[in-house]
Amino acid sequence: MRTTLDIPEPLYKQAKIRAVEEGSTLKDLLLRGLQHELAEKSPAPTAPKVSYWANRQLRPGYEAALKAGAFSGGTDSTQIISEDRDER
């Protein structure tokens, strides 16, 4: 593939001199530099996306009542809803 680059004159001269010193072409020098740059910097691992619902907090009054056992004696609908939302 062909492309056009605007290289500042001082940088072009340095690259051309380096290529001549190595006995290669400017194209080869640029391709090696590009390959080196791309190989050296692998993409950083991304953290898994955490849903809004996984980070939510209960209101203090509700949380205190829940810990005190005020809602015991049946299926906790908030738990069912939370599990369903976390699966999405």
Distance bins in CASP14 RR format, pairs under 12 A and 6 or more apart:
PFRMAT RR
TARGET T0000
AUTHOR 0000-0000-0000
RMODE 2
METHOD distances of the structure
MODEL  1
1 31 0 0 0 0 0 1 0 0 0 0 0
2 27 0 0 0 0 0 1 0 0 0 0 0
3 27 0 0 0 0 0 1 0 0 0 0 0
3 30 0 0 0 0 0 1 0 0 0 0 0
3 31 0 0 0 0 0 1 0 0 0 0 0
3 34 0 0 0 0 0 1 0 0 0 0 0
5 11 0 0 0 0 0 1 0 0 0 0 0
5 12 0 0 0 0 1 0 0 0 0 0 0
5 15 0 0 0 0 0 1 0 0 0 0 0
5 26 0 0 0 0 0 1 0 0 0 0 0
5 27 0 0 0 0 0 1 0 0 0 0 0
5 30 0 0 0 0 1 0 0 0 0 0 0
5 34 0 0 0 0 0 1 0 0 0 0 0
6 12 0 0 0 0 1 0 0 0 0 0 0
7 13 0 0 0 0 1 0 0 0 0 0 0
7 14 0 0 0 0 1 0 0 0 0 0 0
7 15 1 0 0 1 0 0 0 0 0 0 0
7 16 0 0 0 0 1 0 0 0 0 0 0
7 26 0 0 0 0 1 0 0 0 0 0 0
7 29 0 0 0 0 0 1 0 0 0 0 0
7 30 0 0 0 0 1 0 0 0 0 0 0
8 14 0 0 0 0 1 0 0 0 0 0 0
8 15 0 0 0 0 0 1 0 0 0 0 0
9 15 0 0 0 0 0 1 0 0 0 0 0
9 16 0 0 0 0 0 1 0 0 0 0 0
10 16 0 0 0 0 0 1 0 0 0 0 0
10 17 0 0 0 0 0 1 0 0 0 0 0
11 17 0 0 0 0 0 1 0 0 0 0 0
11 18 0 0 0 0 0 1 0 0 0 0 0
11 26 0 0 0 0 0 1 0 0 0 0 0
11 29 0 0 0 0 0 1 0 0 0 0 0
11 30 0 0 0 0 0 1 0 0 0 0 0
12 18 0 0 0 0 0 1 0 0 0 0 0
12 19 0 0 0 0 0 1 0 0 0 0 0
12 26 0 0 0 0 1 0 0 0 0 0 0
12 29 0 0 0 0 0 1 0 0 0 0 0
12 30 0 0 0 0 0 1 0 0 0 0 0
13 19 0 0 0 0 0 1 0 0 0 0 0
13 20 0 0 0 0 0 1 0 0 0 0 0
13 26 0 0 0 0 0 1 0 0 0 0 0
14 20 0 0 0 0 0 1 0 0 0 0 0
14 21 0 0 0 0 0 1 0 0 0 0 0
14 26 0 0 0 0 0 1 0 0 0 0 0
14 29 0 0 0 0 0 1 0 0 0 0 0
15 21 0 0 0 0 0 1 0 0 0 0 0
15 22 0 0 0 0 0 1 0 0 0 0 0
15 24 0 0 0 0 0 1 0 0 0 0 0
15 25 0 0 0 0 0 1 0 0 0 0 0
15 26 1 0 1 0 0 0 0 0 0 0 0
15 27 0 0 0 0 0 1 0 0 0 0 0
15 28 0 0 0 0 0 1 0 0 0 0 0
15 29 1 0 1 0 0 0 0 0 0 0 0
15 30 1 0 0 1 0 0 0 0 0 0 0
15 31 0 0 0 0 0 1 0 0 0 0 0
15 32 0 0 0 0 0 1 0 0 0 0 0
15 33 0 0 0 0 1 0 0 0 0 0 0
16 22 0 0 0 0 0 1 0 0 0 0 0
16 23 0 0 0 0 0 1 0 0 0 0 0
16 24 0 0 0 0 0 1 0 0 0 0 0
16 25 0 0 0 0 1 0 0 0 0 0 0
16 26 1 0 1 0 0 0 0 0 0 0 0
16 27 0 0 0 0 0 1 0 0 0 0 0
16 28 0 0 0 0 0 1 0 0 0 0 0
16 29 0 0 0 0 1 0 0 0 0 0 0
16 30 0 0 0 0 0 1 0 0 0 0 0
17 23 0 0 0 0 0 1 0 0 0 0 0
17 24 0 0 0 0 0 1 0 0 0 0 0
17 26 0 0 0 0 1 0 0 0 0 0 0
17 29 0 0 0 0 0 1 0 0 0 0 0
18 24 0 0 0 0 1 0 0 0 0 0 0
18 25 0 0 0 0 0 1 0 0 0 0 0
18 26 0 0 0 0 1 0 0 0 0 0 0
18 28 0 0 0 0 0 1 0 0 0 0 0
18 29 1 0 0 1 0 0 0 0 0 0 0
18 30 0 0 0 0 0 1 0 0 0 0 0
18 32 0 0 0 0 0 1 0 0 0 0 0
18 33 0 0 0 0 0 1 0 0 0 0 0
19 25 1 0 1 0 0 0 0 0 0 0 0
19 26 1 0 1 0 0 0 0 0 0 0 0
19 27 0 0 0 0 1 0 0 0 0 0 0
19 28 1 0 0 1 0 0 0 0 0 0 0
19 29 1 0 1 0 0 0 0 0 0 0 0
19 30 0 0 0 0 1 0 0 0 0 0 0
19 31 0 0 0 0 0 1 0 0 0 0 0
19 32 0 0 0 0 1 0 0 0 0 0 0
19 33 0 0 0 0 0 1 0 0 0 0 0
20 26 0 0 0 0 1 0 0 0 0 0 0
20 28 0 0 0 0 0 1 0 0 0 0 0
20 29 0 0 0 0 1 0 0 0 0 0 0
21 29 0 0 0 0 1 0 0 0 0 0 0
22 28 0 0 0 0 1 0 0 0 0 0 0
22 29 1 0 0 1 0 0 0 0 0 0 0
22 32 0 0 0 0 1 0 0 0 0 0 0
23 29 0 0 0 0 1 0 0 0 0 0 0
24 30 0 0 0 0 0 1 0 0 0 0 0
24 31 0 0 0 0 1 0 0 0 0 0 0
24 32 0 0 0 0 1 0 0 0 0 0 0
24 33 0 0 0 0 0 1 0 0 0 0 0
25 31 0 0 0 0 1 0 0 0 0 0 0
25 32 0 0 0 0 0 1 0 0 0 0 0
26 32 0 0 0 0 0 1 0 0 0 0 0
26 33 0 0 0 0 0 1 0 0 0 0 0
27 33 0 0 0 0 0 1 0 0 0 0 0
27 34 0 0 0 0 0 1 0 0 0 0 0
28 34 0 0 0 0 0 1 0 0 0 0 0
28 35 0 0 0 0 0 1 0 0 0 0 0
29 35 0 0 0 0 0 1 0 0 0 0 0
29 36 0 0 0 0 0 1 0 0 0 0 0
30 36 0 0 0 0 0 1 0 0 0 0 0
30 37 0 0 0 0 0 1 0 0 0 0 0
31 37 0 0 0 0 0 1 0 0 0 0 0
31 38 0 0 0 0 0 1 0 0 0 0 0
32 38 0 0 0 0 0 1 0 0 0 0 0
32 39 0 0 0 0 0 1 0 0 0 0 0
33 39 0 0 0 0 1 0 0 0 0 0 0
33 40 0 0 0 0 1 0 0 0 0 0 0
34 40 0 0 0 0 0 1 0 0 0 0 0
34 41 0 0 0 0 0 1 0 0 0 0 0
35 41 0 0 0 0 0 1 0 0 0 0 0
48 54 0 0 0 0 0 1 0 0 0 0 0
49 55 0 0 0 0 0 1 0 0 0 0 0
49 88 0 0 0 0 0 1 0 0 0 0 0
50 56 0 0 0 0 0 1 0 0 0 0 0
50 86 0 0 0 0 1 0 0 0 0 0 0
51 82 0 0 0 0 0 1 0 0 0 0 0
51 84 0 0 0 0 0 1 0 0 0 0 0
51 85 1 0 0 1 0 0 0 0 0 0 0
51 86 1 0 0 1 0 0 0 0 0 0 0
51 87 0 0 0 0 1 0 0 0 0 0 0
51 88 1 0 0 1 0 0 0 0 0 0 0
52 82 0 0 0 0 0 1 0 0 0 0 0
52 85 0 0 0 0 1 0 0 0 0 0 0
52 86 0 0 0 0 0 1 0 0 0 0 0
52 88 0 0 0 0 0 1 0 0 0 0 0
53 78 0 0 0 0 0 1 0 0 0 0 0
53 81 0 0 0 0 1 0 0 0 0 0 0
53 82 1 0 0 1 0 0 0 0 0 0 0
53 83 0 0 0 0 1 0 0 0 0 0 0
53 84 0 0 0 0 1 0 0 0 0 0 0
53 85 1 0 1 0 0 0 0 0 0 0 0
53 86 1 0 0 1 0 0 0 0 0 0 0
53 87 0 0 0 0 0 1 0 0 0 0 0
53 88 0 0 0 0 1 0 0 0 0 0 0
54 82 0 0 0 0 1 0 0 0 0 0 0
54 83 0 0 0 0 0 1 0 0 0 0 0
54 85 0 0 0 0 1 0 0 0 0 0 0
54 86 1 0 0 1 0 0 0 0 0 0 0
54 87 0 0 0 0 0 1 0 0 0 0 0
54 88 0 0 0 0 0 1 0 0 0 0 0
55 82 0 0 0 0 0 1 0 0 0 0 0
55 85 0 0 0 0 0 1 0 0 0 0 0
55 86 0 0 0 0 0 1 0 0 0 0 0
56 62 0 0 0 0 0 1 0 0 0 0 0
56 63 0 0 0 0 0 1 0 0 0 0 0
56 78 0 0 0 0 0 1 0 0 0 0 0
56 81 0 0 0 0 0 1 0 0 0 0 0
56 82 0 0 0 0 1 0 0 0 0 0 0
56 85 0 0 0 0 1 0 0 0 0 0 0
56 86 0 0 0 0 0 1 0 0 0 0 0
57 63 1 0 0 1 0 0 0 0 0 0 0
58 64 0 0 0 0 1 0 0 0 0 0 0
58 65 0 0 0 0 1 0 0 0 0 0 0
58 66 1 0 0 1 0 0 0 0 0 0 0
58 67 0 0 0 0 1 0 0 0 0 0 0
58 71 0 0 0 0 0 1 0 0 0 0 0
58 76 0 0 0 0 0 1 0 0 0 0 0
58 78 0 0 0 0 1 0 0 0 0 0 0
58 79 0 0 0 0 0 1 0 0 0 0 0
58 82 0 0 0 0 0 1 0 0 0 0 0
59 65 0 0 0 0 1 0 0 0 0 0 0
59 66 0 0 0 0 0 1 0 0 0 0 0
59 78 0 0 0 0 0 1 0 0 0 0 0
60 66 0 0 0 0 0 1 0 0 0 0 0
60 67 0 0 0 0 0 1 0 0 0 0 0
61 67 0 0 0 0 1 0 0 0 0 0 0
61 68 0 0 0 0 1 0 0 0 0 0 0
61 70 0 0 0 0 1 0 0 0 0 0 0
61 71 0 0 0 0 0 1 0 0 0 0 0
62 68 0 0 0 0 0 1 0 0 0 0 0
62 69 0 0 0 0 0 1 0 0 0 0 0
62 70 0 0 0 0 1 0 0 0 0 0 0
62 71 0 0 0 0 1 0 0 0 0 0 0
62 76 0 0 0 0 0 1 0 0 0 0 0
62 78 0 0 0 0 1 0 0 0 0 0 0
63 69 0 0 0 0 0 1 0 0 0 0 0
63 70 0 0 0 0 0 1 0 0 0 0 0
63 71 0 0 0 0 0 1 0 0 0 0 0
63 78 0 0 0 0 0 1 0 0 0 0 0
64 70 0 0 0 0 1 0 0 0 0 0 0
64 71 0 0 0 0 0 1 0 0 0 0 0
65 71 1 0 0 1 0 0 0 0 0 0 0
65 72 0 0 0 0 0 1 0 0 0 0 0
65 78 0 0 0 0 0 1 0 0 0 0 0
66 72 0 0 0 0 1 0 0 0 0 0 0
66 76 0 0 0 0 1 0 0 0 0 0 0
66 77 0 0 0 0 0 1 0 0 0 0 0
66 78 0 0 0 0 1 0 0 0 0 0 0
66 79 0 0 0 0 0 1 0 0 0 0 0
69 76 0 0 0 0 0 1 0 0 0 0 0
70 76 0 0 0 0 0 1 0 0 0 0 0
71 77 0 0 0 0 1 0 0 0 0 0 0
71 78 0 0 0 0 1 0 0 0 0 0 0
71 79 0 0 0 0 0 1 0 0 0 0 0
74 80 0 0 0 0 0 1 0 0 0 0 0
75 81 0 0 0 0 0 1 0 0 0 0 0
75 83 0 0 0 0 0 1 0 0 0 0 0
76 82 0 0 0 0 1 0 0 0 0 0 0
76 83 0 0 0 0 0 1 0 0 0 0 0
77 83 0 0 0 0 0 1 0 0 0 0 0
77 84 0 0 0 0 0 1 0 0 0 0 0
78 84 0 0 0 0 0 1 0 0 0 0 0
78 85 0 0 0 0 0 1 0 0 0 0 0
79 85 0 0 0 0 0 1 0 0 0 0 0
79 86 0 0 0 0 0 1 0 0 0 0 0
80 86 0 0 0 0 0 1 0 0 0 0 0
80 87 0 0 0 0 0 1 0 0 0 0 0
81 87 0 0 0 0 0 1 0 0 0 0 0
81 88 0 0 0 0 0 1 0 0 0 0 0
82 88 0 0 0 0 0 1 0 0 0 0 0
END
